[in-house]
Amino acid sequence: MVAFILTRFNYHWRFAFTALSFALFGVGGLILGLLVFPCFLIIPNLARRQKIARSVIQRTFRIFIGFMRFFGVLTYDVSGFDKINQRNGLLIIPNHPTLLDVVFLVAFINQADCIVKASLFNNPFMFGATRTARYIPNRSDDAEGLVKQCIERIQNGSNLIVFPEGTRTVVGQPVTLKRGAANIAVRGNINPTPILISCTPSSLSKAHKWYNTPPKKMHFTFDVQNDFLIASALSPTEGLSARLLTKQLTHYFRKNQPCQNSN
């Protein structure tokens, strides 16, 4: 009986603090967008403004993750981020099991650059961060321009995060990659850096709403891999090379896909 009561208390505790965490995330984004990021407009140097904004976002996300860990919503282990933070000009390709993946990645990767939904540039909770940090809007009507912009950012020293699946992984299904990340790698002659992410029990996936509290606290792992060499995928044409590299990366992620347990 005591064990049952403790289990139920733990469940409702995590539900309450998950709700509070998401509420704080939204309120925090609104405050930063309305009160903090506009102050950066006085900085005339665009690159300097971007760097400061990304540092603020990184620290804010670290605080957010620390809040969730402190109140028992989640735990996490990270490995290998020194492989990223000691270098510049990387194409970072993680798998994407949960809604929180990008929050962790931006929190642990210095000066991270991201591709984000174009709608977030007008979202009242996110517009300040996305605009001031100069993240790249994902516009479906300009795929060619998006690839070029990504390559330019990497060549200029940005560590760019690109989810090669294009959306969150479907629980229980093998990883399926789109060709965007491979196009960037091939056309920019860039060896991408994979990150393997897992969340146990599975939560905040495409099949889970934020209020679908798992039976125990979520545990995340982030494991940065060695660069994936693209030389074996290079062919006479960029299109063929991108298709072959996508196939190789799909095999790589499926082979190394962490198990996503539902309980």
C-alpha positions, 0 to 999 in steps of 0.5 A, a space after each residue: 500500500 505504501 509503495 502504491 501511494 509513493 508511486 502515485 505521488 511520484 507520478 503526480 509530482 512529475 506531472 505537475 512539474 512537467 506542466 510547470 516546466 513547459 509554462 516557465 519555458 513559454 513565459 521565459 521565452 516571452 520575457 526574453 523576446 519582449 524585454 531582453 533581446 530588444 536591448 541587443 539592438 543597440 549593439 551595432 555589430 550583427 555578429 556580436 549581437 548574434 553571439 551574445 544572443 546565442 550565449 543567453 539562449 544556451 544559459 537559459 536552456 541549461 537552467 531549464 534543464 537543470 530545473 527539470 532535473 532538480 525537481 525529478 522530471 528527468 535525468 540525463 547523461 552526456 558524452 563527447 560534446 568536447 568533440 564539438 565545442 573544441 571545433 568550428 564549422 560542423 554539420 551536426 546530425 542527431 536522431 530526434 526521439 523527443 521534443 526536448 532534443 534541441 533544448 539539450 543540444 543548444 544547451 550543451 553546444 557552444 554557439 549552436 546554429 539551428 534550422 527552425 520552423 519558419 512559423 517560429 519567427 512569428 511565434 510570440 514565445 520564440 520570435 525573440 530568440 529565433 530572430 536575434 540568434 539568427 537561426 535559419 528559417 526552414 522554408 519549404 518553398 526554397 529548398 535550394 536556398 536553404 541548402 546554400 544558406 546552411 553551407 555558408 553558415 558552416 563555412 563561416 564557422 557555425 556548428 549547425 544542428 540538422 535533424 536528418 529525419 526532418 521530424 521526430 522519430 516514430 516510436 517503434 519504427 526504424 529511423 528514416 532519413 530525408 535527403 536534406 542533411 546529405 545534400 548539405 554534406 555533399 555539396 559542402 564537402 562536409 563530414 557530418 558529426 552524428 549524435 545518438 540520442 535516447 530517452 527512456 521511457 519514451 516520452 515527448 515523442 510524436 505519439 506523446 503529448 506533454 501531459 502523457 507522463 511516463 511511469 517513471 522519470 525520463 532518462 536522456 543520453 546524448 552520445 557524440 560520435 566521430 565524424 561520418 566520412 562521406 568519401 565513399 558516397 561521392 559519385 559523379 553527380 551531387 544528386 546520386 551522391 546525396 542519395 547514396 549518403 542518405 542510404 549510408 546514414 540511414 543504415 548507420 542510425 538504424 544500426 546504432 539506434 538506441 532502444 526506446 522503451 515505453 516503460 
